[in-house]
């Protein structure tokens, strides 16, 4: 679905924002005047005149100094508020039905006094670059969003190969690959907002599915929309039977994330009607097609997770119960077994729902960037989400909470914390769960999770490691070493303890990250479909390899000197097979002339032989390969 472009009289965005700021200052001034004594107008004083005398243009008595007209000011305030609403409707900042003015929207626990966004990066302007290699000066435009276009630097050339400058940014430390309205992070102030809603408010008052609706569609739903959304998502929670069969064909000890990936990729093959490779690149322009895939993926993620969980237990998850809430149904599938009347503890279900909400979206992280990167090629949404989940699978991204748990177990007790911190400062230990690539302040989600942890422990018992975690946090926040480096607890520090208390094994923690993050992936996928600047992702590179070499004959070629394949160990199963023979029409008689068993002779083209490492690999045999290279090896000898 692509929204139709409307021709309307719209103020320029930069001008409109400046007008809103000016009007907001006026509104704030009027509000202050209501709480302060009315100041006199700034007029020259009039000297007192003798009694009974008159002056031209001046009354015989000293006039009363004019007072600030609050009624007039309030009328101006109302007109200013109306003008703010008018401008923000044109600029798309608020919903026209919302009668609150923009300066009263979306306070947050961190930075509640900043009710209007300051100019990002200082606002619009130009950046003057002087190339000291050539003496040339270049003016690079700075947008009102505080960024410069990377392609602008291609114009800066200084001879050589004739190519312009590239921006080298491994890890995307300061690169924005897209414009987005989905979530906002201010790492220095510890702020996280979904669509402008502070994460603290959502965790306290919202639910995962309600917040997922806001992430995907832009605003929180009303009562009717929420009811329809929840019912539709839960209606799509069942998996096709062949997808379940594909999951059950996996090894019983398969990593749960591998099971999730297999399930998502299998799902993509069961819905060919939405696949751009089959239906054409415009299939996702349909709002209906978008919505169908969104509710399918969000609805089925918990079911995939339940199957991944029970792939390791050997049991079968209960069928989804569509009358339950999202997290409640997940716990039901895990625990109900054959009891359809089972009901999960509602407080535990709420705790898990809050955990899902806190992990639903986190701006342009590794896996979300992977989702948008894949979507830029036009691939189907199941493959895009599966690729994002694959990125999340990595221990540097989604596995940090498991590392925290192992770290706390190694520490063992509160008395061992000082020695542990000393080893960290001596670079002999790594402290997981502290610090963040984005947050240089306290992760706003960590406070909420600590409260969730206490609630869970009250219900299922207190994990002894929580005392170690609390004491470790306290000690680290009082240690100048960690304070100077702005190493504060992040979302992973307490989440592993919560998941362990809920009975999940450590290898399952990343699945509990992937399930809710699907909402964020889908929000970014949907936003990318209508992004006018969207292009297929094709980063540049800085080439540093050999420039030009001729192809030498094989006989005259020296061994590769920079690197080569090391010796790969042959499995014992391969050695067993290679110790046998290859059946053919030629007869091979072992010493003794006959084989035991009825006087029949054994028929082999070549005798069995002890095959070493080199011959096996020169023949193409690989570990676990039952046939490849065997015949080639015997015929070669």
Secondary structure as UniProt FT lines:
FT   HELIX           13..35
FT   TURN            51..52
FT   TURN            56..57
FT   HELIX           70..91
FT   TURN            96..97
FT   HELIX           102..104
FT   TURN            112..113
FT   HELIX           120..122
FT   STRAND          125..131
FT   TURN            132..135
FT   STRAND          136..142
FT   TURN            144..145
FT   HELIX           150..155
FT   TURN            160..161
FT   TURN            170..171
FT   TURN            173..174
FT   STRAND          183..186
FT   TURN            187..190
FT   STRAND          191..194
FT   TURN            195..196
FT   STRAND          197..198
FT   HELIX           199..205
FT   HELIX           208..217
FT   HELIX           223..235
FT   HELIX           241..248
FT   TURN            252..253
FT   HELIX           256..269
FT   HELIX           272..274
FT   HELIX           276..279
FT   TURN            281..282
FT   HELIX           283..285
FT   HELIX           287..313
FT   TURN            322..323
FT   HELIX           326..335
FT   TURN            337..338
FT   TURN            340..341
FT   HELIX           346..358
FT   HELIX           366..375
FT   TURN            376..378
FT   HELIX           381..393
FT   TURN            395..398
FT   HELIX           400..411
FT   HELIX           414..416
FT   HELIX           417..425
FT   TURN            426..427
FT   TURN            432..433
FT   HELIX           444..460
FT   HELIX           464..478
FT   HELIX           480..484
FT   TURN            485..486
FT   HELIX           491..501
FT   TURN            502..503
FT   HELIX           506..508
FT   HELIX           509..529
FT   TURN            532..533
FT   TURN            555..556
FT   HELIX           572..578
FT   TURN            591..592
FT   TURN            598..599
FT   HELIX           613..618
FT   TURN            619..620
FT   TURN            623..624
FT   TURN            628..629
FT   HELIX           630..636
//
